Amino acid sequence: MLNYLNLLRQITLRDILSRYKGAAMGLVWSFVTPLAMLVVYTFVFSEVFGARWHVGSDDRVGFAINLFAGLIVHGAFAECASRATGLIAQNQNYVKRVVFPLWLLSPMVMLSALFHAMISFLVLLLAFAWFYGFVHWQVIFLPIVLLPYVIFLLGVIWLLSALGVFLRDIGQVMPVLITAMLFMAPVFYPVNALPEAFQGWLYFNPLTPAIEMIRALLVVGELPSLALYCKYSLASALAAACGLAFFLRVRKGFADVL
């Protein structure tokens, strides 16, 4: 197990650093990029469109803060899903190595996405402190709230990476699916903006519980519903187990296809 953890640490670090290879500012871009995005969102939605997250609210930056929180969650999913479909094909040199645990490539992608998401959350908290003068103490529970979402992402990567070997067309479908997941989750709008009859349907999108719980912690300063957290954790664990089981079942056929 320690050998696996050490190997995972090495390949994850290499994956993160390779993204900024040759860039003069290196890893600094991982902080500058989300900061620039938040500045743009704040200006456009608060000054240009005058958008408000809650009807009648006079909070000028609340929409941008809530939007950015949702985009961080979706961004992690988008990165994992888009990379997963070609993950095995892009690492063919590992496929025929009997000693290399191919299933570790999925945690590598997930941890890389999580690294960038955590930096974005840091930017969000700094902006929140700048505009409101404080940060909710509930933020200390962020790792716990993120855990089921991270487990869900693992399941997605295991499933899509295995499918991507045998169904190359799935890579063409992913941009459509990723965009659909964006607009069918409460990223640009609160759940209560929909008619009550449709609000429950949003929770069939696996991004919705994560977005709502993270907003509750970081923006509202409330602990998420325990029932929602437990249900989401159970569903995420099931998704990860199914994804890993499928990956391990078809793994022996990778070399024949590639």
Stockholm file with secondary structure:
# STOCKHOLM 1.0

chainA/1-258         MLNYLNLLRQITLRDILSRYKGAAMGLVWSFVTPLAMLVVYTFVFSEVFGARWHVGSDDRVGFAINLFAGLIVHGAFAECASRATGLIAQNQNYVKRVVFPLWLLSPMVMLSALFHAMISFLVLLLAFAWFYGFVHWQVIFLPIVLLPYVIFLLGVIWLLSALGVFLRDIGQVMPVLITAMLFMAPVFYPVNALPEAFQGWLYFNPLTPAIEMIRALLVVGELPSLALYCKYSLASALAAACGLAFFLRVRKGFADVL
#=GR chainA/1-258 SS CHHHHHHHHHHHHHHHHHHTTTCTTGGGHHHHHHHHHHHHHHIIIIIISCCCSSTTCCCSSHHHHHHHHHHHHHHHHHHHHHHHTTTTGGGHHHHTCTTSCGGGHHHHHHHHHHHHHHHHHHHHHHHHHHHHSCCCGGGGGHHHHHHHHHHHHHHHHHHHHHHHHHCTTHHHHHHHHHHHHHHTTTTSSCGGGSCHHHHHHHTTSTHHHHHHHHHIIIIICCCCCHHHHHHHHHHHHHHHHHHHHHHHHHGGGHHHHC
#=GC SS_cons         CHHHHHHHHHHHHHHHHHHTTTCTTGGGHHHHHHHHHHHHHHIIIIIISCCCSSTTCCCSSHHHHHHHHHHHHHHHHHHHHHHHTTTTGGGHHHHTCTTSCGGGHHHHHHHHHHHHHHHHHHHHHHHHHHHHSCCCGGGGGHHHHHHHHHHHHHHHHHHHHHHHHHCTTHHHHHHHHHHHHHHTTTTSSCGGGSCHHHHHHHTTSTHHHHHHHHHIIIIICCCCCHHHHHHHHHHHHHHHHHHHHHHHHHGGGHHHHC
//
